Amino acid sequence: MGTFGGALEARQIDASGGKLLGEATGEVELEGNVLVLRRIHVKMRLRGAEAQRETVERVHGFYSDNCPLYRSLKPAIAITTEVVLEA
């Protein structure tokens, strides 16, 4: 969330003050007798103007490559994200 929000802010899209919210869900599988996290999906909601959609979607397309958490986890866990622009 921080990397995505920072990338939006750098493009003059306000992601502060609760305008950007995220919800993560994980999927676990049983491996032997141990539950193992296999997949994470993050849904981000951004309150903003429809005119910002193109920029928001462009940023969503590349921000994860600069996210330390994503880069750390992606070798072990499948991570997907989506962004929903809300007026």
DRENDO-1510 file (C-alpha; in Angstrom, 1 decimal, always signed):
<recs>
REC; n; res; u; v; w
REC; 1; MET; +0.0; +0.0; +0.0 .
REC; 2; GLY; +2.8; +2.4; +0.9 .
REC; 3; THR; +4.6; +2.0; -2.4 .
REC; 4; PHE; +1.4; +2.3; -4.4 .
REC; 5; GLY; +0.3; +5.4; -2.4 .
REC; 6; GLY; +3.7; +7.0; -2.8 .
REC; 7; ALA; +3.7; +6.4; -6.5 .
REC; 8; LEU; +0.2; +8.0; -6.8 .
REC; 9; GLU; +1.3; +11.0; -4.7 .
REC; 10; ALA; +4.3; +11.5; -6.9 .
REC; 11; ARG; +1.8; +11.9; -9.8 .
REC; 12; GLN; -0.3; +14.4; -7.8 .
REC; 13; ILE; -3.0; +11.9; -6.9 .
REC; 14; ASP; -4.0; +12.3; -3.3 .
REC; 15; ALA; -3.8; +8.9; -1.5 .
REC; 16; SER; -3.7; +10.3; +2.0 .
REC; 17; GLY; -6.3; +10.7; +4.8 .
REC; 18; GLY; -8.1; +7.4; +4.2 .
REC; 19; LYS; -8.5; +7.9; +0.4 .
REC; 20; LEU; -6.5; +4.7; -0.2 .
REC; 21; LEU; -7.7; +1.6; +1.6 .
REC; 22; GLY; -6.6; -2.0; +1.2 .
REC; 23; GLU; -8.0; -5.4; +2.0 .
REC; 24; ALA; -5.9; -8.5; +1.8 .
REC; 25; THR; -7.1; -12.1; +1.7 .
REC; 26; GLY; -5.0; -15.2; +1.9 .
REC; 27; GLU; -5.4; -18.7; +0.8 .
REC; 28; VAL; -3.8; -21.5; +2.8 .
REC; 29; GLU; -3.2; -25.1; +1.9 .
REC; 30; LEU; -2.3; -28.1; +4.1 .
REC; 31; GLU; +1.2; -29.3; +3.5 .
REC; 32; GLY; +1.6; -32.4; +5.6 .
REC; 33; ASN; +0.3; -31.3; +9.0 .
REC; 34; VAL; +1.1; -27.6; +8.5 .
REC; 35; LEU; -1.0; -24.8; +7.0 .
REC; 36; VAL; +1.0; -22.9; +4.4 .
REC; 37; LEU; +0.1; -19.5; +2.9 .
REC; 38; ARG; +0.1; -20.0; -0.9 .
REC; 39; ARG; -1.8; -17.0; -2.3 .
REC; 40; ILE; -2.5; -13.4; -1.3 .
REC; 41; HIS; -4.9; -11.1; -3.1 .
REC; 42; VAL; -4.9; -7.4; -2.2 .
REC; 43; LYS; -7.9; -5.2; -3.2 .
REC; 44; MET; -7.1; -1.5; -3.0 .
REC; 45; ARG; -9.9; +1.1; -3.1 .
REC; 46; LEU; -9.0; +4.7; -4.0 .
REC; 47; ARG; -11.3; +7.6; -3.7 .
REC; 48; GLY; -10.6; +9.8; -6.7 .
REC; 49; ALA; -11.8; +11.4; -9.9 .
REC; 50; GLU; -12.6; +9.4; -12.9 .
REC; 51; ALA; -10.2; +11.6; -14.9 .
REC; 52; GLN; -7.4; +10.0; -12.8 .
REC; 53; ARG; -8.2; +6.4; -13.9 .
REC; 54; GLU; -5.6; +6.1; -16.7 .
REC; 55; THR; -2.8; +7.3; -14.4 .
REC; 56; VAL; -4.0; +5.1; -11.5 .
REC; 57; GLU; -4.1; +2.0; -13.7 .
REC; 58; ARG; -0.7; +2.8; -15.2 .
REC; 59; VAL; +0.8; +3.1; -11.7 .
REC; 60; HIS; -1.0; -0.1; -10.6 .
REC; 61; GLY; +0.8; -1.9; -13.6 .
REC; 62; PHE; +4.3; -1.2; -12.3 .
REC; 63; TYR; +4.4; -0.2; -8.6 .
REC; 64; SER; +4.8; -3.8; -7.3 .
REC; 65; ASP; +8.3; -4.1; -8.9 .
REC; 66; ASN; +9.4; -1.3; -6.5 .
REC; 67; CYS; +7.6; -2.7; -3.5 .
REC; 68; PRO; +9.9; -4.3; -0.9 .
REC; 69; LEU; +7.2; -6.5; +0.6 .
REC; 70; TYR; +6.0; -7.8; -2.8 .
REC; 71; ARG; +9.6; -8.4; -3.9 .
REC; 72; SER; +10.4; -10.3; -0.7 .
REC; 73; LEU; +7.3; -12.5; -0.8 .
REC; 74; LYS; +6.8; -13.2; -4.6 .
REC; 75; PRO; +9.3; -16.1; -4.8 .
REC; 76; ALA; +7.3; -18.1; -2.2 .
REC; 77; ILE; +3.7; -16.8; -2.4 .
REC; 78; ALA; +1.5; -15.9; -5.4 .
REC; 79; ILE; +0.4; -12.3; -5.0 .
REC; 80; THR; -2.3; -10.6; -7.1 .
REC; 81; THR; -3.6; -7.1; -6.7 .
REC; 82; GLU; -6.5; -5.0; -8.0 .
REC; 83; VAL; -7.4; -1.3; -7.7 .
REC; 84; VAL; -10.9; +0.0; -7.6 .
REC; 85; LEU; -11.4; +3.8; -8.3 .
REC; 86; GLU; -14.4; +5.1; -6.3 .
REC; 87; ALA; -15.9; +8.6; -6.8 .
</recs>
